[in-house]
């Protein structure tokens, strides 16, 4: 699919066909990713009161409906930015990793019920809306939204099974280590533990900065920030308890 660590400015996972890539680079001797900032983890995001109610709930839209748009097509500044990475083998399930920044350990990893090549096709068609939905908990249950273990997973209003939160694996950390110097872009990486060549054994990835907007304890949204300042996000990820 391309040379290892190739980065493009496009907003979709790379699907180009090229000759087999060279053998993968050796796994780093040790992981150099650092723990997220404890201060930032405790700090509540600053969201403008005037628009807070707009993001209070984002129910799953039926196929005939459109997601609501914002005035002018631009996003509010929530005061909190995170690094998001979608990655996976072409015929394997895609995973979502959220980091404070590219140099920190993942604070959240969710394995999504969708093959990477299917997500590639969706992204090549235009804007993508990912929704992760779970049931509301009883009032006394203080489980944080991002600590939910299982989600119903939708992409552009189509159901793709479930999203499952999991601990970061050695392979996840290997990918994050290789992408530590990448703040934004899309491309492919060679398989970490495979003697086979070919596009099916390459790791496709899309990395970007996201603006995090918290509507309530049951609603959070990540909006991908465009590097060229285009109106509106090409990728949005909704976390909702309903």
Secondary structure per residue as TSV (DSSP state, phi and psi in degrees):
chain	resnum	aa	ss	phi	psi
A	1	X	-	360.0	-13.9
A	2	X	-	155.0	177.7
A	3	X	S	-73.1	147.6
A	4	X	T	-57.4	143.1
A	5	X	T	64.3	17.7
A	6	X	-	-70.7	134.1
A	7	X	-	-121.8	134.7
A	8	X	B	-119.9	164.1
A	9	X	S	-87.6	0.3
A	10	X	-	-71.1	164.2
A	11	X	S	-104.0	13.8
A	12	X	S	-120.1	157.3
A	13	X	-	-66.6	137.6
A	14	X	-	-68.6	137.3
A	15	X	-	-126.6	11.1
A	16	X	-	-65.2	147.7
A	17	X	-	-104.8	122.3
A	18	X	-	-138.2	170.8
A	19	X	S	-58.2	159.2
A	20	X	-	-51.2	140.8
A	21	X	-	-80.0	159.3
A	22	X	-	-66.8	167.5
A	23	X	-	-55.4	149.0
A	24	X	-	-64.8	150.7
A	25	X	-	-69.2	157.5
A	26	X	-	-63.5	146.5
A	27	X	-	-63.6	135.4
A	28	X	-	-52.6	141.8
A	29	X	S	-59.4	-34.3
A	30	X	S	-152.3	156.7
A	31	X	-	-80.9	130.5
A	32	X	-	-106.4	6.4
A	33	X	-	-67.8	144.9
A	34	X	B	-107.6	164.0
A	35	X	-	-69.1	145.2
A	36	X	-	-60.9	156.1
A	37	X	-	-65.9	124.8
A	38	X	H	-65.4	-33.6
A	39	X	H	-63.9	-43.9
A	40	X	H	-71.1	-29.6
A	41	X	H	-67.6	-32.5
A	42	X	H	-84.5	-23.9
A	43	X	S	-73.2	133.9
A	44	X	-	-80.6	139.3
A	45	X	-	-64.4	144.8
A	46	X	-	-92.2	110.7
A	47	X	-	-116.2	135.0
A	48	X	-	-58.0	129.6
A	49	X	H	-61.4	-33.4
A	50	X	H	-64.3	-29.5
A	51	X	H	-110.1	0.5
A	52	X	H	-60.6	-41.3
A	53	X	G	-65.8	-25.0
A	54	X	G	-63.5	-33.8
A	55	X	G	-101.4	15.8
A	56	X	S	-64.7	-40.4
A	57	X	-	-141.8	142.1
A	58	X	-	-128.9	82.1
A	59	X	-	-64.7	156.6
A	60	X	-	-66.1	126.3
A	61	X	-	-86.9	137.8
A	62	X	-	-67.2	160.1
A	63	X	T	-55.8	-25.7
A	64	X	T	-84.7	-7.7
A	65	X	S	-100.6	161.7
A	66	X	-	-112.4	149.3
A	67	X	-	-69.5	144.3
A	68	X	-	-65.2	144.5
A	69	X	-	-106.4	160.2
A	70	X	-	-98.6	153.1
A	71	X	G	-55.9	127.6
A	72	X	G	78.3	-4.3
A	73	X	G	75.5	7.4
A	74	X	-	-107.4	159.3
A	75	X	-	-99.9	149.3
A	76	X	-	-73.0	156.6
A	77	X	-	-90.5	111.4
A	78	X	-	-82.1	-14.1
A	79	X	S	85.9	-0.1
A	80	X	-	-134.9	124.4
A	81	X	E	-117.1	142.4
A	82	X	E	-131.1	165.1
A	83	X	E	-104.0	124.2
A	84	X	E	-117.9	139.8
A	85	X	E	-132.7	125.1
A	86	X	E	-102.0	127.3
A	87	X	E	-151.5	156.1
A	88	X	E	167.9	160.7
A	89	X	E	-70.0	151.3
A	90	X	T	-54.2	-42.5
A	91	X	T	-106.9	21.4
A	92	X	S	-115.3	174.6
A	93	X	E	-73.3	144.5
A	94	X	E	-86.3	145.4
A	95	X	E	-120.7	153.9
A	96	X	E	-116.3	126.5
A	97	X	E	-118.6	132.8
A	98	X	E	-115.0	129.4
A	99	X	E	-128.7	154.6
A	100	X	S	-62.4	-42.4
A	101	X	S	-157.9	169.1
A	102	X	T	-60.3	-13.6
A	103	X	T	-96.9	-2.7
A	104	X	B	-103.7	161.9
A	105	X	-	-66.9	150.2
A	106	X	-	-61.2	136.5
A	107	X	S	-91.9	-15.8
A	108	X	E	-155.5	131.7
A	109	X	E	-130.6	125.3
A	110	X	E	-125.3	125.8
A	111	X	E	-88.7	121.9
A	112	X	E	-95.9	149.0
A	113	X	E	-82.2	49.9
A	114	X	E	-145.7	138.3
A	115	X	E	-73.3	147.9
A	116	X	H	-59.1	-41.3
A	117	X	H	-66.5	-28.2
A	118	X	H	-70.2	-41.7
A	119	X	H	-64.6	-37.4
A	120	X	H	-57.0	-44.3
A	121	X	H	-64.4	-41.2
A	122	X	H	-62.3	-41.3
A	123	X	H	-72.6	-32.0
A	124	X	H	-67.8	-20.8
A	125	X	T	-85.4	-9.4
A	126	X	S	134.6	-148.6
A	127	X	-	-63.3	143.3
A	128	X	E	-123.5	132.5
A	129	X	E	-119.1	114.6
A	130	X	E	-102.5	131.2
A	131	X	E	-125.9	130.1
A	132	X	E	-116.7	116.6
A	133	X	E	-123.0	138.5
A	134	X	E	-142.9	170.5
A	135	X	-	-81.0	148.2
A	136	X	-	-66.9	147.8
A	137	X	-	-96.2	165.5
A	138	X	-	-64.6	156.0
A	139	X	T	-56.5	-35.6
A	140	X	T	-78.4	-12.9
A	141	X	-	-81.5	115.0
A	142	X	-	-97.2	22.1
A	143	X	-	-59.3	129.0
A	144	X	-	-71.5	151.9
A	145	X	G	-56.4	-45.0
A	146	X	G	-76.6	-2.1
A	147	X	G	-96.9	0.2
A	148	X	-	-62.7	134.2
A	149	X	S	-83.4	-24.2
A	150	X	E	-141.6	137.8
A	151	X	E	-131.8	148.0
A	152	X	E	-79.7	133.5
A	153	X	E	-114.0	126.9
A	154	X	E	-127.1	142.5
A	155	X	E	-130.6	119.1
A	156	X	T	50.5	45.9
A	157	X	T	71.9	4.1
A	158	X	E	-102.2	136.2
A	159	X	E	-79.1	133.1
A	160	X	E	-127.3	40.7
A	161	X	E	82.3	-124.8
A	162	X	E	-129.8	158.5
A	163	X	E	-113.3	134.0
A	164	X	E	-121.8	122.1
A	165	X	E	-73.3	139.4
A	166	X	-	-147.9	163.9
A	167	X	-	-71.4	148.2
A	168	X	-	-64.3	128.4
A	169	X	-	-85.1	171.6
A	170	X	H	-59.6	-37.6
A	171	X	H	-67.2	-40.1
A	172	X	H	-57.8	-47.3
A	173	X	H	-66.4	-33.5
A	174	X	H	-62.4	-43.4
A	175	X	H	-64.2	-45.9
A	176	X	H	-63.2	-35.0
A	177	X	H	-65.7	-44.1
A	178	X	H	-66.0	-29.2
A	179	X	T	-96.8	11.7
A	180	X	T	-58.9	-32.5
A	181	X	T	-89.2	0.2
A	182	X	-	-100.6	118.4
A	183	X	S	-95.4	-27.1
A	184	X	S	-161.2	134.9
A	185	X	E	152.9	178.1
A	186	X	E	-138.6	150.9
A	187	X	E	174.1	-156.2
A	188	X	E	-134.9	152.4
A	189	X	E	-125.4	150.3
A	190	X	E	-70.2	155.2
A	191	X	-	-60.1	139.9
A	192	X	S	-73.3	-38.0
A	193	X	S	-135.0	70.8
A	194	X	-	-150.5	136.9
A	195	X	S	-92.1	-0.4
A	196	X	-	-98.7	146.1
A	197	X	-	-104.6	171.7
A	198	X	S	117.9	159.1
A	199	X	G	-62.8	-27.7
A	200	X	G	-71.0	-15.6
A	201	X	G	-111.9	22.3
A	202	X	E	-105.8	150.2
A	203	X	E	-96.3	110.5
A	204	X	E	-84.5	146.2
A	205	X	E	-145.9	153.5
A	206	X	E	-133.6	123.8
A	207	X	E	-125.0	139.8
A	208	X	E	-157.7	164.4
A	209	X	E	-85.0	142.9
A	210	X	E	-125.0	142.6
A	211	X	E	-91.0	122.4
A	212	X	E	-96.2	122.6
A	213	X	E	-118.6	123.4
A	214	X	E	-103.9	117.5
A	215	X	E	-88.4	-39.3
A	216	X	E	-164.3	-176.6
A	217	X	T	-68.5	-9.9
A	218	X	T	-113.9	12.4
A	219	X	E	-154.0	121.0
A	220	X	E	-137.8	148.9
A	221	X	E	-136.9	139.0
A	222	X	E	-111.8	122.0
A	223	X	E	-109.6	123.7
A	224	X	E	-67.5	132.6
A	225	X	-	-91.1	125.6
A	226	X	-	-80.2	130.9
A	227	X	T	-68.2	-22.8
A	228	X	T	-100.8	7.1
A	229	X	-	75.0	21.7
A	230	X	-	-63.7	154.5
A	231	X	S	-68.5	129.9
A	232	X	S	76.4	152.4
A	233	X	-	-85.0	145.3
A	234	X	S	-85.1	-18.4
A	235	X	E	-139.5	127.6
A	236	X	E	-129.8	141.9
A	237	X	E	-124.0	118.7
A	238	X	E	-105.9	130.0
A	239	X	E	-111.7	118.9
A	240	X	E	-138.2	136.1
A	241	X	E	-106.8	126.4
A	242	X	-	-126.8	360.0
